[in-house]
Amino acid sequence: MLPHKQIEQRLQTAVRAVIPDADLASVLVRPCPDAKFGDYQTTSLMALAKPRKLNPRKVATDVLAKLDVKDVCESVDIAGAGFLNFRLKLSALTAALADAAAGKHLFFEPTSQPRTVVIDFSSPNVAKPMHVGHIRSTILGDSLARVLRLLGHRVVTDNHLGDWGTQFGMLLVGWKRELDPAALKADAIGEMERIYKKISAECKENPTTLEAARQELVKLQAGDAENLRIWHEMIALSQVQFDIIYGRLGVKFDFTLGESFYNPRLAAIVDELVAKGIARESEGALAVFFEDNPQLKDHPALIRKSDGGFNYTTTDLATLAHRLETWQPDEIIYVTDGRQQLHFQQIFAAFRKWHPEAVKAKLAHVWFGSILGEDGKPFKTRSGETVKLADLLDEAEERAFKVVSEKSGELPEAQRKEIARVVGLGAVKYADLLPNRQSDYVFSWDKMLALSGNTAPYLQYAYARIKSIFRKAEGTSNSDESRAGIQHPTSNIHLGQPEEIALAKQLLAFGLTLEAVAEEYRPNFLCNYLYDLAGHFTGFYENCPVLKAGEATRASRLLLCDLTARVLKQGLEVLGIEVVEQM
């Protein structure tokens, strides 16, 4: 068991002895914010003391008297209002490294209480190209799914496609009147986008076209055979484009249930909400009101428009009901931009009114800010158009190929192209995951492709650099026994230098970082952890000779190199980023 887990378990046992009715799930050990006070810390005792009107330092003193961590900790100190600070023994640190080297763990352990988590992310619209705005939801949602799965949770990913609604009336008019079959064959999405833009503009100017679009939509919704055939073709052509982009990004979904999937449920849901007195008429429409909610009392949720049509709110209520019935999740996460905050507050509040007994699941809206250009305005092409995602990924690979060719021109072209693919796509993903997700960030090719600073190429290079140490070690190793020691690093670990200890402690923090990402939906915690890990490795490598050290020290330091490479690779993998052995 990892040291912090041992401390946490024994702390919970000591707390139970002092406060028998304490909620032990809230008694946690976390990294100490300042290493000069220790390696781990708990602030949980203060939270237990306050409602019981106990002195927190007295509680800390009583818990400490019952706590036995002598085999793991060098010291345990009471600090401040009732903190406990724990400093690890070197033997506990080396034991954790030895267990990792033996394959018992990689500084994290699967949860003993797995949850079922549904994640809704990406959600592009049919008949439209995926654009740069989709990248944040897609990459953030994918990384959260990867982290939760790695920690042992059951994850269901669902891509809620925009495949229904008023735009299809316009698309059907355009398809029947303006379609160029050759253009559709050459670039289906481009052609559908062209006809949609043309008819959409016409609808603003010409009431006859607007009425024609409305009639086509009514026919589609009524099940007209020809309109359904065309609509199905639009979805199939769009899915081809989506699959290509998701394939490039390495993103997979368990389900792709579009808005249309929920259509048969909408009328019955509205009838039930009215029958239960949850929804009522307002100016010819039907809405759910939230008089008892100070944040939402001035923001009723419209569930049926005055013309009898349903909207996103109705569909999202049906979606939520389906997910709870089908997968019985403990948690549902929606990954969308920050402009939808009010919408999801309304959805969650309306659903709890509708099914107060059913919603034991945690409902989370994980929202994010915008991508800005270097001028501080929304990121666009030079002509002011939305940046298409396929074009962005192409440019990432092209720019990375130029960098790789300048640095490693001697490598074969095919190898340089593969390195450029991994580095270019990794750079785009990492630049998106690195900022606090709720902040806007500036898209800068130069920054994201830099080999220095907190970037994916820097971390990928750190990994490749460690792999090169092992290639050199293979070359300098004379005996079969020595070679075996490199392939299967020894567990005889010696941590003598401060840089070795600092690197080992950073490795030990990997699991806690993953847990923090899962708890707070913030992959930027992992980005910063990996950057710090690479920095600790540089300090270690510059101050602690590896290949020129004596045999025992060399083996121990090669083990630290190997574990660092494994954590870098695993950490990047859950961010959806690949590595290469050579850059």
Beta strands, then each sheet from edge to edge (+ up, - down):
strand 1: 30-31
strand 2: 40-42
strand 3: 73-79
strand 4: 83-88
strand 5: 116-120
strand 6: 154-158
strand 7: 279-282
strand 8: 285-288
strand 9: 301-304
strand 10: 331-337
strand 11: 362-368
strand 12: 371-372
strand 13: 441-442
sheet 1: 1+ 2- 4+ 3-
sheet 2: 6+ 5+ 10+ 11+
sheet 3: 7+ 8- 9+
sheet 4: 12+ 13+
end
